[in-house]
Amino acid sequence: MQSRAHLWFIGPAMALMFIVLLIPILIAVGLSLTDYSLGNQGAEFVGLENYERIFTRSTYEKMFVATFRYVFVVVPLTVGLGLGAALLIHSLGRFGDLYKTIYFLPVMAALIAMAIVWEFAFHPTIGIINSTLEKGCGTFLEAWPWYAKGCERTFPLWLNDRDYAIWTVSFIGVWQGFGFNMVLYLAGLTSIPPQLYDAAEMDGATRGWDRFRLVTWPLLGPTTVFVVTISFIRSFQVFDMVEAFYPQGGGPSKSVFVMMFAIYEKGIQQNLMGIGAAITVVFLAFVMVLTVIQRWLVERRTHYV
Amino acid sequence: MARIQLDQIEKRFGDTPVLKGVSLDIQDGEFVTLVGPSGCGKSTLLRILSGLEAADSGRVVIDDRDVTGVRPADRNLAMVFQSYALYPHLTVAENMMTPLRMRDLTPVQRMPVVGPLIARGPHRDMRKQASDVAETLKITALMDRKPGQLSGGQRQRVALGRAMVRKPLAFLMDEPLSNLDAALRVHMRAELSELHRRLKATFVYVTHDQAEALTMSDRMAVMMHGDILQVGAPDEIYLDPNTLEVARFIGSPAINTLPAEAQGDGLLHVLGVSKPAPMTTTRQPVTVGVRPEHLVLKEAGRFSGTVRHRENLGADVFLHLEMAGLQQPLVLRATPQDAARIALGDNAAFDFDPADMLVFDAQGGRLRATTPAREVA
């Protein structure tokens, strides 16, 4: 008779994976096909109606616009700044640790608390940002039409103007996030064998850019794939900042109505579990696609076994 | 082709002096080995020669041009690293072309896709040069592989190829064979010697393995504690070491050392036996060094020891002999026929010719005879 020992080895892990990961996802998929509300006795099966709504109604169009604006501003900037900061700090001898700590502080700080500080800073009249900008009025800066307009009337209501809100939130997202990528890149930089730089120097790579192109960037390949994926997932997940700035629903004209906030508003605040679950499934699909791309890239391109 | 002069090179790491005023003159086309135990400063000296490390004081002169302040890329030297340091994301061909790309192409010509289109000639030349070198090193079949897909020996060749491709003034090698297995190492020793003969280029080779130094070099420099103790042809260093440290470091198994007493009258007493030693003129304690191959099994030998260990290498057998008054066993080289007659635990009688003795004073300095002495039988 064949031994059944293997079941005991894989059993616990399989059971855990099903209970905490796969079954909840399947439940969410199931709920997204109904109009279930928490507390209701039963629910009507509505087919793909929830999904149809997501891809046709203008509220959800705003949701996708806000989410993608945020993601495609924050990801390139946090990755770029993270790499830049890591390269600069890596080249430092003495004050590296100090800069590392400073840049990493926003990552450690609770964003909810930081949001209050930023709210003050961006306050239209008493905020430090606009009062600083006003000091520049009457100088050469007024040659810039945008600046002159600000002096004439007022500077923007950063957080409450629908043309500015999502970009302001993205800026805070970058501020908060790039330190994390910097730490990942620093780890990647320390794992590059120093002999490769020696070899590059002997081979005639005299300019910093040549060394970066020949050694640093290719050898950071695996790190970059990981950093980009993580940044994408983290930016898709942005929620606390939006909740702190706009508890009443997605900012001016729903211009900051990001996906996570939409799930929260629909599923929790309005108790529309069906539509909330449907947005969750769409969100999950995005993350899945990203993860698959990452796996593919990692296996194809960046591992030099 | 280059003559390299190192002049009074000094280097400290923090408070630790690593090189204490080292000078070395390397002739054009010479194969010079820097050999010494780990931590003796040999790799640092090579890095200073390459320019990757700056000396605290002293000068590096290549072909009468002072390059002390010149950056490595502009010294036109090539280096082979212990870890090979191949670019893992580039194929073998691209790795070998890198030095040419960096030196001969402008940044625009180096751009991907566009570069090869606007500069077809230079790119074709580069490929030609790389494939010529690949042919010499017999790695043509590997040109499209990545370093990760190669064995240690193949990577070694690619690293050599990358160094050869741009015809540098000199080749610097930092323990290039130490990551290979024993058989391959012996094979590569022969190949490197052959390569040196063919290229007729200056080779500076760093190793901790005295066998590599003895087999390949035209001259070798034995380094210890940040100093060059002796420079000379391998034979000269092996047969005529200047100090006890050099004698101990070069040769495997290591030289036997015996405590002895010089009588001041041209005789010395070693383990109760008297030997003529015209190099000694004063009464003093000395150390006598005798190589294992100079100890001879002899029925009438005046020394005897108990065989504690037999090291059979096939062609030779090394007998480890324990003797009263010695902490270290003596090592004696015997032919298999002679050794077959002696079992473990037997007493073996042996002797040596006083002409084969190397005598060192208490400070480890060599005492030399003015006229050679032969024992009167």
Interface residues (C-beta under 8 A of the other chain):
Chain A: P193 Q195 L196 D198 A199 E201 M202 D203 G204 A205 T206 D210 L214 V215 P218 L219 G221 Y304 V305
Chain B: S50 L52 R71 P72 A73 D74 L77 A78 M79 F81 Q82 S83 A85 L86 Y87 P88 H89 L90 T98 P99 M102 R103 P107 K146 P147 G148 Q149 R162
